[in-house]
Amino acid sequence: MTEPTSIILINGKRKCGKDYLATRIQEKITSDVCEILHLSIEIKREYAKLHNLDFKELLTDSPYKDLYRKEMIALGESRRNADPGHYCRLATEHASKQCWIIVDNRRETDIEYFKSHYPDKCLVVRVTASEEVRKERGWVWKSGVDDAVSECGLDKYQSDVVVRNNGEKEDEFDKSLDFVISWINKRLKC
């Protein structure tokens, strides 16, 4: 693992555009120095192994994944309750770039893990989108998912930056993106 100079901790509801923001950041910084990491991939990998399921299919946005979503959430909660940094360590153990973008922080313990292990290197970014826009992107309310800590655990958390991703005010999105890029670039030059 390479010691990062900057870590972008992205959080937000399902279908708000967390991956979209991460991709836009990586495009501007370049994949030579910036990598996108997912805590949820490690949960899916572990769940697939435990239940002999198709790991690659669990990575898609498919009905197959939705069949197991609640159980994967339960596994993630169980592991995090026993060891809050479990998935954070797994997601970063092979990281090799100067800038890490952690796309799917879901709990305060995820953010606190990175802030405590990498002080002064973290920027917490909340991505928001209206329910209407999220529905247009395929979001459908699911009891036990959208009211679980995995969706609501950071609703009241004070993020450093809020990025509104409703698709209508691209200049507002771009200003927030430019702020994040500037923050990363300052650390890359150190």
C-alpha positions in Angstrom: 0.0 0.0 0.0 1.2 3.5 -0.9 0.7 6.2 1.6 -1.8 8.7 0.1 -1.4 12.5 0.0 -5.2 13.0 -0.2 -8.3 10.9 0.4 -11.7 11.9 -0.9 -14.4 10.3 1.3 -17.6 10.4 -0.8 -21.0 9.6 0.8 -24.6 10.0 -0.3 -27.9 8.1 -0.9 -28.4 5.4 -3.5 -28.6 6.8 -7.1 -27.3 10.3 -6.1 -24.2 10.0 -8.3 -21.4 9.0 -6.0 -19.7 7.0 -8.7 -20.2 9.7 -11.3 -18.5 12.3 -9.1 -15.6 9.9 -8.4 -15.2 9.3 -12.1 -15.2 13.0 -12.9 -12.6 13.6 -10.2 -10.4 10.8 -11.6 -10.7 12.2 -15.1 -9.5 15.6 -14.0 -6.6 14.3 -11.8 -5.8 11.3 -14.0 -5.7 7.6 -13.1 -1.9 7.9 -12.9 -2.1 9.4 -9.5 -5.8 8.8 -8.5 -7.7 5.6 -7.8 -11.3 4.9 -7.0 -11.8 2.4 -4.1 -15.1 0.9 -2.9 -15.8 -0.4 0.6 -18.9 -2.2 -0.7 -16.9 -4.3 -3.1 -15.2 -5.9 -0.2 -18.6 -6.6 1.4 -19.9 -8.2 -1.8 -16.7 -10.2 -2.2 -17.1 -11.6 1.3 -20.8 -12.3 0.9 -20.3 -14.0 -2.5 -17.6 -16.3 -1.0 -19.7 -17.2 2.1 -22.7 -18.1 0.0 -21.1 -19.3 -3.2 -22.6 -16.6 -5.3 -21.6 -14.8 -8.5 -19.4 -12.0 -7.2 -19.3 -10.2 -10.6 -23.1 -10.2 -10.8 -23.2 -8.7 -7.3 -21.2 -5.8 -8.6 -23.8 -4.9 -11.2 -26.9 -2.8 -10.7 -29.2 -5.8 -11.3 -32.1 -7.6 -9.7 -29.6 -10.3 -8.8 -27.9 -7.9 -6.4 -31.2 -6.7 -5.0 -32.1 -10.3 -4.0 -29.2 -10.2 -1.5 -29.0 -6.5 -0.7 -30.5 -6.7 2.8 -28.4 -9.7 3.7 -25.2 -8.0 2.5 -26.1 -5.0 4.6 -26.5 -7.2 7.6 -23.1 -8.8 7.0 -21.5 -5.4 6.6 -23.1 -4.2 9.9 -22.0 -7.4 11.7 -18.4 -7.1 10.6 -18.3 -3.3 11.3 -19.8 -3.8 14.8 -17.0 -6.2 15.6 -14.3 -4.2 13.8 -15.2 -0.7 12.4 -12.1 -0.6 10.2 -12.5 -4.0 8.7 -13.7 -3.0 5.2 -11.6 0.2 5.2 -8.4 -1.9 5.5 -9.5 -4.4 2.9 -10.4 -1.7 0.4 -7.1 0.0 0.7 -4.6 -2.8 1.3 -3.5 -2.8 -2.4 -3.9 0.9 -3.0 -1.0 2.3 -5.0 -1.8 5.9 -6.0 -1.3 9.2 -4.2 -5.0 10.1 -4.2 -7.7 7.7 -3.0 -11.3 8.3 -3.8 -13.4 6.2 -1.4 -16.8 6.2 -3.0 -19.2 4.5 -0.6 -18.7 5.7 3.0 -21.9 4.7 4.8 -21.2 5.2 8.5 -19.3 7.7 10.7 -17.0 4.9 11.6 -15.9 4.6 8.0 -15.0 8.3 7.9 -13.4 8.3 11.4 -11.2 5.4 10.4 -9.6 7.4 7.6 -9.5 10.6 9.5 -7.7 8.9 12.4 -5.3 6.9 10.3 -4.6 9.7 7.8 -5.0 13.0 9.6 -5.1 16.2 7.5 -5.4 14.1 4.3 -9.2 13.6 4.2 -11.9 15.6 2.5 -15.5 14.5 3.2 -17.8 15.0 0.3 -21.6 14.6 0.4 -23.3 14.0 -2.9 -27.0 14.9 -3.0 -29.8 14.5 -5.5 -33.5 15.1 -5.2 -35.8 12.0 -4.9 -37.3 12.9 -8.3 -33.9 12.8 -9.9 -32.9 9.6 -8.1 -36.1 8.0 -9.3 -35.3 9.0 -12.8 -32.0 7.1 -12.3 -33.8 4.0 -11.2 -34.1 4.4 -7.5 -37.1 2.7 -5.8 -37.7 3.0 -2.1 -37.0 -0.3 -0.3 -37.9 -0.9 3.3 -35.0 -2.3 5.3 -32.5 -0.7 2.8 -33.4 3.0 2.4 -34.2 3.3 6.1 -31.1 1.4 7.3 -27.9 2.9 8.7 -26.2 2.0 5.5 -28.3 4.7 3.8 -29.0 7.1 6.7 -25.9 6.8 8.9 -24.3 10.0 7.5 -27.5 12.1 6.9 -26.6 14.5 9.7 -22.8 14.2 9.4 -21.1 17.6 8.7 -19.3 17.0 5.4 -16.6 19.4 4.2 -18.3 19.8 0.8 -21.8 19.2 -0.5 -22.1 18.5 -4.2 -25.6 18.8 -5.7 -26.0 16.4 -8.5 -29.5 17.0 -9.9 -28.2 17.4 -13.5 -29.8 20.8 -14.0 -27.3 23.3 -12.6 -24.1 21.9 -14.1 -22.2 25.1 -13.2 -23.0 24.5 -9.5 -21.8 20.9 -9.8 -18.6 22.1 -11.6 -17.8 24.7 -8.9 -17.9 22.0 -6.3 -15.9 19.6 -8.5 -13.3 22.4 -9.0 -13.0 22.9 -5.3 -12.3 19.2 -4.8 -9.8 19.2 -7.6 -8.0 22.2 -6.2 -7.9 20.6 -2.7 -6.3 17.4 -4.2 -3.8 19.4 -6.4 -2.6 21.3 -3.4 -1.7 18.1 -1.6 -0.2 16.5 -4.7 2.3 19.3 -4.9 3.4 18.9 -1.2 
